[in-house]
Amino acid sequence: MKSFSRHLFAGIAFGVLALAAPAGYAATPKNQLVIGTSLAQVLSLDPQQATEAKALEIMANLYDRLVSTDVDGKIIPQLAESWVIDDKGITFKLREAKFASGNPVTAKDFVYSLTRLLKLNQSAASNLTRVGYSGDNVEQLVKAIDDHTLRVDLTDKVTAELLLYRLAIVVASAVDSVEVQKHVQNDDYGNQWLRTNSAGSGPFTLNRWSPNEMVILDANPNYVSGPPKMRRIIVRHVPESQVERLMLDRGDIDIASALTAADLKTFEGNKGYAIQRVPTGGFYVLSMNAGNKFLSNPKVREAIAYGIDYAGIEKTIMGPYGKARTVPVPENYEYAIKNPDWHLDVAKGKALLAEAGFKDGFTLTLKTIAQTPRIDLATAIQASLGEIGIKVDIQQGNGSEIIAAHRARDFDLLIPQTSAYMPNVLGSMEQFTSNPDNSLKANNAGNFVWRSAWDIPELTALTAKASIEPDAKKRGELFVEMQEKFIAQSPAVLPMFERFEPIVLNADVKGYVGHPSQTTRLENVTKSDAE
């Protein structure tokens, strides 16, 4: 992974307060990896429930899937040692592996886990429900042939290639069905227990999770590839950037991943640290509630698109966290189109508001998680939208509050973040262009567009068509059409900045390579001075 180049930081404001280097260096234990980050969005550690980025990274080390992806987006084996694709589905052969409990991993555990995912039917299930899998049909489509052979049949809404990518995400992890069923309460599929306990076959087990404090993972002695190099992983909640910077500087943590651009810059060029800028394929988004009387008007949404100073925000705030991009597809992906001509244009923004019938403007509330860089991003949006006549009140909250508001359509404006589940247009864009049932009674909180009450039947149909098109060239043409139609409709889910995950590591840390899907595995991480 490449370190930051100097030009990435050009123009980024430098922190006013310079923290002095500590007199003594208190290194973390040699056989423990300590990570400083924000755990504000970690609401559950049930792999068939949690979808937030930091939760995914923790769960990716507690659980295994049939397949995963490498850092280049290629499908690679995990618990499946091989698979055969035919015109009706995929047959997987499983490795000999054990859960942390000592129970063997069998095909029945995968049937249980995928059934559990679709029967719980929470946000985590959306990547499979979107292509025709449901709690009603999963037991007909997913079957254990024997202990080490699993069959997953295709629906008429997905190709085998795209199904593999959906099975590579954390929600498709295998849970220990024997262990989980011991903890079922009131038909909850063990959810209450699994939120704060682990039952996986991954390299680590969950020792303790204290919300907004820390997560402790212990090495799994039964891990199929042998014990991890680190005996313990400690993830500490350090949302304040300057505190995290000081902790890394004095050796209290080994890795920092919640630093502001200015604090991160202080480690550039320092041989004692390495910096990674991990692409996620996702975006920082301005979600607009199309159920709002103002935001239901496409001209208002277009005015907002012209009311954001993307270039200025990228330079002064986003820095290593984001690059201005208003199409929900990274520009280096095949078939990605150019940005539309959306830029800060105060006159045009005001004219569009007047055309919409709101020449005197109006007031909206913007909700955001109190987390780097979203707080500063919200303030900048407040300032630039104020120039075109939209007064914005900012409401900060913790992860549970803001995520709940988003899923309940209880907001005017809100800043979420996305990621891509596969490295192509569909993997990044599908969540922006598919909303099969926009009705309130659908209560489809797992659907990103549904949360904004944006009804897009034509785009939804086009996305579904791309999902089953077997010809690569024709699929590419559909990808281009999806992007063009998305822009033409003045989206209520406006991508603003392609999202990157900047991470600073103590140079003693070896083998840590940030994963674009935020499923970084830690079993092979070492420290150069470790015994």
C-alpha positions, -999 to +999 in steps of 0.1 A: +000+000+000+014+034-010+020+061+016+006+095+011+025+117-013+031+153-002+008+169-027-022+152-011-018+175+018-014+207-001-036+234+012-049+214+042-052+236+073-026+229+100-037+224+136-034+255+157-023+235+188+010+218+184+012+188+208+046+184+223+064+151+220+063+131+252+094+127+273+091+089+274+079+063+250+056+037+265+053+010+238+023-013+237+029-050+247+048-069+220+021-095+215-008-071+214-020-048+187-037-016+199-059+004+175-073+039+182-104+048+163-140+059+167-164+032+177-194+056+176-211+035+149-206+001+164-241-008+176-239-046+173-214-073+166-240-098+152-227-105+117-262-109+104-272-075+118-244-050+119-234-032+087-214-002+099-178+001+088-159-004+121-183-032+131-175-049+098-137-047+105-141-062+139-165-090+127-142-098+098-117-111+124-143-130+144-160-148+115-152-165+082-173-166+049-173-190+021-152-166+000-137-132+005-120-107-017-084-096-018-073-059-018-076-059-056-112-071-054-106-106-066-127-134-052-105-158-031-114-189-010-120-187+027-140-216+042-148-229+007-117-246-007-133-248-041-166-242-060-183-252-092-206-229-111-234-242-134-263-225-150-285-229-120-262-222-091-229-227-072-217-258-053-191-252-026-167-277-011-158-267+025-124-269+042-120-289+074-124-262+100-136-256+135-154-228+153-138-213+183-161-235+205-144-266+189-176-275+170-169-284+133-179-260+106-204-277+084-226-269+054-255-269+078-240-240+096-240-220+064-276-230+057-285-218+093-265-186+089-280-175+056-314-185+067-309-165+099-298-135+079-329-135+057-353-144+085-340-116+107-345-095+076-327-064+089-305-039+069-278-065+067-299-087+044-304-061+017-276-073-006-294-106-009-330-095-007-323-071-035-316-100-059-345-122-049-335-142-018-359-140+011-368-156+043-396-174+024-374-191-002-339-194+014-345-230+026-353-240-010-323-222-025-296-229+001-290-266+009-265-288+026-257-317+003-235-332+030-213-319+059-188-304+035-209-296+004-231-266+002-254-257-028-267-222-034-291-219-063-295-187-083-326-166-084-337-151-117-322-117-105-285-124-102-256-141-120-232-165-103-204-140-105-223-113-087-237-138-062-201-147-052-194-111-044-225-109-022-214-141-004-180-124+002-194-097+025-194-101+063-232-106+066-227-139+049-204-152+076-209-186+092-220-186+128-218-217+150-254-229+148-250-253+177-237-225+200-261-198+188-292-220+192-284-224+229-290-186+233-322-181+214-348-160+232-383-154+220-375-166+185-347-139+181-323-164+164-299-156+192-296-120+182-297-106+217-268-128+227-248-125+195-248-087+196-222-089+224-207-123+220-190-142+192-196-176+177-173-177+147-144-196+132-122-165+125-087-159+139-100-141+170-128-144+195-146-116+213-134-111+249-152-079+256-171-050+240-178-019+260-198+005+237-180+037+230-150+025+251-132-005+237-133-039+220-110-067+230-103-097+208-084-128+219-065-152+196-086-182+185-065-214+192-088-234+169-083-211+139-079-232+107-047-216+096-030-217+130-030-192+159-027-155+150+006-138+155-009-114+180-023-128+213-048-099+216-063-070+196-075-040+215-096-014+197-100+018+217-126+044+212-106+077+207-129+100+188-109+132+196-082+135+169-056+154+190-059+128+218-054+100+193-025+118+178-008+121+212-015+085+220+001+073+188+031+096+193+038+083+228+032+047+220-002+041+237-016+028+204-001+012+174-025+023+147-047+055+145-076+057+121-097+087+133-073+116+128-082+149+112-063+158+081-042+183+100-032+159+127-025+132+102-002+155+083+021+157+113+032+121+107+040+126+071+077+121+064+083+107+098+103+074+095+087+061+127+053+058+110+037+046+078+006+061+063-020+042+042-048+058+022-073+030+017-099+034-011-133+021-001-152+024-034-177+044-013-187+080-007-196+107+018-232+114+008-257+142+014-290+123+019-321+145+013-355+134+025-376+135-006-407+133+017-398+169+027-420+195+010-389+213-002-366+184-010-393+166-030-387+192-058-359+181-082-350+218-088-344+223-051-321+192-051-303+206-081-299+239-064-283+221-034-260+203-058-249+237-071-247+251-035-218+230-022-182+241-025-167+207-034-133+220-043-129+242-012-141+214+011-118+189-005-088+212+000-094+225+035-114+197+052-115+163+034-078+161+025-069+124+027-105+114+036-121+123+003-119+135-033-147+155-049-168+132-070-206+136-076-212+103-095-215+073-070-188+054-089-150+059-083-136+075-114-110+048-118-136+020-122-143+007-157-173+025-173-172+053-148-184+086-164-172+121-158-186+143-130-216+165-139-210+202-139-220+206-103-199+231-084-205+261-061-225+285-082-244+309-060-263+326-087-275+294-103-284+279-070-306+310-062-322+309-096-331+272-093-347+279-059-367+307-074-378+284-102-390+260-076-410+287-059-388+293-030-369+325-038-369+336-002-353+303+009-362+281+038-347+262+068-335+226+070-319+205+097-287+186+089-281+155+111-246+140+114-226+117+136-201+135+157-171+120+139-141+130+118-145+144+091-183+147+091-186+174+117-164+198+097-181+187+065-215+195+079-203+230+090-189+237+055-222+226+039-241+248+063-220+278+052-222+272+014-259+264+013-265+296+033-251+315+004-279+303-019-306+310+007-310+277+025-305+281+063-291+249+078-293+240+115-268+212+124-278+185+148-250+162+160-256+129+176-240+095+184-241+066+160-272+050+173-292+082+172-282+093+137-284+058+122-319+053+137-330+087+124-318+078+089-335+044+089-367+059+101-367+087+075-366+112+104-344+139+089-342+167+064-306+163+054-281+137+068-245+128+060-240+090+058-211+071+042-211+042+018-187+015+006-186-008-024-191-046-020-174-053-054-150-032-075-172-023-104-200+002-111-228-021-097-209-028-065-205+009-057-237+023-073-264-003-067-273+011-033-279+045-050-301+033-078-324+005-064-356+011-044-381-016-054-409-003-030-408+033-018-440+030+003-438+037+040-454+004+047-425-014+030-404-003+060-373-012+040-348+005+062-320-017+048-324+001+015-302+032+012-325+050-012-357+041+006-344+059+037-345+091+016-381+084+003-368+088-033-390+069-057-370+057-087-388+029-105-370+034-139-335+034-122-345+004-101-355-016-132-323-006-150-302-017-120-320-051-119-313-055-156-276-049-152-275-075-123-285-103-146-268-093-179-242-120-186-225-101-215-197-079-202-200-053-230-238-050-227-235-048-189-210-019-193-234+000-215-261-005-188-236+008-162-231+040-182-269+045-187-274+040-149-250+068-141-265+092-167-300+086-155-290+090-119-276+125-126-306+135-148-330+129-119-312+153-094-306+126-069-319+128-033-288+107-023-260+131-035-225+117-035-201+145-027-167+129-020-152+095-029-143+081+005-109+070+016-098+056+049-065+072+061-046+051+086-013+059+104+007+029+117+037+028+140+066+016+118+070-015+140+036-028+128+041-053+099+016-070+077-013-046+081-028-038+047-061-019+048-088-036+029-111-016+006-142-034+019-131-025+055-126-062+062-089-060+071-078-093+086-053-092+115-041-128+120-007-121+102+000-087+117+032-087+137+055-061+153+091-059+142+103-060+178+079-088+188+095-120+203 
